[in-house]
Amino acid sequence: MKRFVKWSKTNWLVWAVAAAYVIVAATRPEAAADGGIIGLQTFGELAATLVTVFVIVGLFQVWVTEDFIMKHLGEGSGFRALAIGAGVGTIIHGPLVGIFPLLDALLAKGARAGVIVAIVSTWAIKLPMIPLELRLFGWQFTLLREGLLFASAFVMAPLMDLALGKDWARHHRATGQGMTGIITRPEGDLDG
Amino acid sequence: MSGTDWAMLAVTAAAVGFSASRNREKTMKALRIALKQFLNVLPFFIAVFAMIGLFEVLLTPAQIQGWLGSGQGILAPIYAAIFGGLATGPPAAVFPLGQYLLNQHASIAAVATLLIAWVAVGTVTLPAEISFFGARFALSRWALALSLSVVLGLVMGWLL
């Protein structure tokens, strides 16, 4: 039962769409049937791309580990630290909640707030999803969107530093607000 | 299947081959993860495609254009940001939805905003973020990410 509730939470759309189909089928059965067929066709067109996406997700998961990230996250400062943060954000995967412990560990090691923000911002870039975006939107759209997302880290970081004040990271460390180790990576993560 | 599909499959196969030449065990694990994740998101995917099918028969392009078209100006990306910021789901699922909306004359700004807000805003994970980094950090980031998704969407609409 608990598992079912959890499943329903992550897959809320399944129930919403099923309910919509029931309603439509009751009033306009042929519309519901047409909708189902169109949906299947769209899925079929993308099947090959989805295989690509999930194989890349798997490869990322085994090769880009937290150890790998920690090892490559030098003690850079200033712009360089932000650039490294943005690079890290680009390659990490999993749900945002899953990377909080990693970010918390980085803060504890002395990273400044901006670096954390750079990681969280570029986290929205999903490298394994690029084949899908390319297939659906083309080169121009994909390159521009990913480029803007990457660049946005360098806008977000100073803005967050401004919003939080200079001493936020030190204060956060001192008060021990972080919860490293308490919350572990959730299972069955949805994200890529 | 199109030429692009074959090219992508070929590149993926090459990547798997290269990975296997470096470490067979890790590669097998990667393929198992790929299958597991795919099965995990499959229900959501089916729902998204079923929803697109339903939209196709129930909504006219004119209606979508009315809400998300370029005629709406800045409102279209704002609607998209609100929807994308609240809804959560696998990142991959939003791309087919975005393409469908684009085909139905939603503006580029609205679709780009939706794609960004869907992954970047994270309203549902806000409580967890607050417990890790405090309300000040989490809420500032949430508000900035939401505004940024609209700004980036508008920039994309303006450039493309």
HADDOCK unambig.tbl for C-alpha pairs under 7 A between the chains (distance, minus, plus):
assign (segid A and resid 11 and name CA) (segid B and resid 43 and name CA) 6.95 0.50 0.50
assign (segid A and resid 11 and name CA) (segid B and resid 44 and name CA) 5.60 0.50 0.50
assign (segid A and resid 13 and name CA) (segid B and resid 44 and name CA) 6.48 0.50 0.50
assign (segid A and resid 13 and name CA) (segid B and resid 47 and name CA) 6.11 0.50 0.50
assign (segid A and resid 14 and name CA) (segid B and resid 43 and name CA) 6.66 0.50 0.50
assign (segid A and resid 14 and name CA) (segid B and resid 44 and name CA) 6.08 0.50 0.50
assign (segid A and resid 14 and name CA) (segid B and resid 47 and name CA) 4.96 0.50 0.50
assign (segid A and resid 17 and name CA) (segid B and resid 47 and name CA) 6.08 0.50 0.50
assign (segid A and resid 17 and name CA) (segid B and resid 51 and name CA) 6.05 0.50 0.50
assign (segid A and resid 31 and name CA) (segid B and resid 57 and name CA) 6.08 0.50 0.50
assign (segid A and resid 32 and name CA) (segid B and resid 54 and name CA) 6.74 0.50 0.50
assign (segid A and resid 35 and name CA) (segid B and resid 50 and name CA) 6.85 0.50 0.50
assign (segid A and resid 35 and name CA) (segid B and resid 53 and name CA) 3.94 0.50 0.50
assign (segid A and resid 35 and name CA) (segid B and resid 54 and name CA) 4.45 0.50 0.50
assign (segid A and resid 35 and name CA) (segid B and resid 56 and name CA) 6.64 0.50 0.50
assign (segid A and resid 35 and name CA) (segid B and resid 57 and name CA) 5.85 0.50 0.50
assign (segid A and resid 36 and name CA) (segid B and resid 50 and name CA) 5.75 0.50 0.50
assign (segid A and resid 36 and name CA) (segid B and resid 53 and name CA) 5.70 0.50 0.50
assign (segid A and resid 38 and name CA) (segid B and resid 53 and name CA) 4.86 0.50 0.50
assign (segid A and resid 39 and name CA) (segid B and resid 49 and name CA) 4.63 0.50 0.50
assign (segid A and resid 39 and name CA) (segid B and resid 50 and name CA) 4.72 0.50 0.50
assign (segid A and resid 39 and name CA) (segid B and resid 52 and name CA) 6.05 0.50 0.50
assign (segid A and resid 39 and name CA) (segid B and resid 53 and name CA) 4.28 0.50 0.50
assign (segid A and resid 40 and name CA) (segid B and resid 49 and name CA) 6.91 0.50 0.50
assign (segid A and resid 42 and name CA) (segid B and resid 49 and name CA) 6.68 0.50 0.50
assign (segid A and resid 43 and name CA) (segid B and resid 49 and name CA) 6.24 0.50 0.50
assign (segid A and resid 48 and name CA) (segid B and resid 5 and name CA) 6.22 0.50 0.50
assign (segid A and resid 49 and name CA) (segid B and resid 5 and name CA) 6.39 0.50 0.50
assign (segid A and resid 52 and name CA) (segid B and resid 8 and name CA) 6.72 0.50 0.50
assign (segid A and resid 52 and name CA) (segid B and resid 9 and name CA) 6.11 0.50 0.50
assign (segid A and resid 52 and name CA) (segid B and resid 12 and name CA) 5.98 0.50 0.50
assign (segid A and resid 54 and name CA) (segid B and resid 34 and name CA) 4.91 0.50 0.50
assign (segid A and resid 54 and name CA) (segid B and resid 38 and name CA) 6.26 0.50 0.50
assign (segid A and resid 55 and name CA) (segid B and resid 31 and name CA) 6.21 0.50 0.50
assign (segid A and resid 55 and name CA) (segid B and resid 34 and name CA) 5.06 0.50 0.50
assign (segid A and resid 57 and name CA) (segid B and resid 34 and name CA) 6.27 0.50 0.50
assign (segid A and resid 58 and name CA) (segid B and resid 30 and name CA) 4.16 0.50 0.50
assign (segid A and resid 58 and name CA) (segid B and resid 31 and name CA) 5.85 0.50 0.50
assign (segid A and resid 58 and name CA) (segid B and resid 33 and name CA) 5.10 0.50 0.50
assign (segid A and resid 58 and name CA) (segid B and resid 34 and name CA) 4.51 0.50 0.50
assign (segid A and resid 59 and name CA) (segid B and resid 27 and name CA) 6.91 0.50 0.50
assign (segid A and resid 59 and name CA) (segid B and resid 30 and name CA) 4.94 0.50 0.50
assign (segid A and resid 61 and name CA) (segid B and resid 30 and name CA) 6.82 0.50 0.50
assign (segid A and resid 62 and name CA) (segid B and resid 26 and name CA) 6.23 0.50 0.50
assign (segid A and resid 62 and name CA) (segid B and resid 30 and name CA) 5.83 0.50 0.50
assign (segid A and resid 97 and name CA) (segid B and resid 125 and name CA) 6.44 0.50 0.50
assign (segid A and resid 97 and name CA) (segid B and resid 128 and name CA) 6.70 0.50 0.50
assign (segid A and resid 100 and name CA) (segid B and resid 132 and name CA) 6.97 0.50 0.50
assign (segid A and resid 121 and name CA) (segid B and resid 120 and name CA) 6.87 0.50 0.50
assign (segid A and resid 124 and name CA) (segid B and resid 119 and name CA) 5.45 0.50 0.50
assign (segid A and resid 124 and name CA) (segid B and resid 120 and name CA) 5.11 0.50 0.50
assign (segid A and resid 129 and name CA) (segid B and resid 92 and name CA) 6.32 0.50 0.50
assign (segid A and resid 133 and name CA) (segid B and resid 95 and name CA) 6.44 0.50 0.50
assign (segid A and resid 136 and name CA) (segid B and resid 99 and name CA) 6.24 0.50 0.50
assign (segid A and resid 137 and name CA) (segid B and resid 99 and name CA) 6.90 0.50 0.50
assign (segid A and resid 148 and name CA) (segid B and resid 152 and name CA) 6.95 0.50 0.50
assign (segid A and resid 163 and name CA) (segid B and resid 140 and name CA) 6.87 0.50 0.50
assign (segid A and resid 164 and name CA) (segid B and resid 137 and name CA) 6.69 0.50 0.50
assign (segid A and resid 177 and name CA) (segid B and resid 132 and name CA) 6.68 0.50 0.50
assign (segid A and resid 177 and name CA) (segid B and resid 133 and name CA) 6.89 0.50 0.50
assign (segid A and resid 178 and name CA) (segid B and resid 132 and name CA) 5.12 0.50 0.50
assign (segid A and resid 178 and name CA) (segid B and resid 133 and name CA) 6.47 0.50 0.50
assign (segid A and resid 179 and name CA) (segid B and resid 132 and name CA) 5.86 0.50 0.50
assign (segid A and resid 188 and name CA) (segid B and resid 40 and name CA) 6.97 0.50 0.50
assign (segid A and resid 190 and name CA) (segid B and resid 40 and name CA) 6.76 0.50 0.50
assign (segid A and resid 190 and name CA) (segid B and resid 41 and name CA) 6.19 0.50 0.50
assign (segid A and resid 190 and name CA) (segid B and resid 90 and name CA) 5.41 0.50 0.50
assign (segid A and resid 191 and name CA) (segid B and resid 90 and name CA) 5.03 0.50 0.50
assign (segid A and resid 191 and name CA) (segid B and resid 91 and name CA) 6.18 0.50 0.50
assign (segid A and resid 192 and name CA) (segid B and resid 91 and name CA) 6.93 0.50 0.50
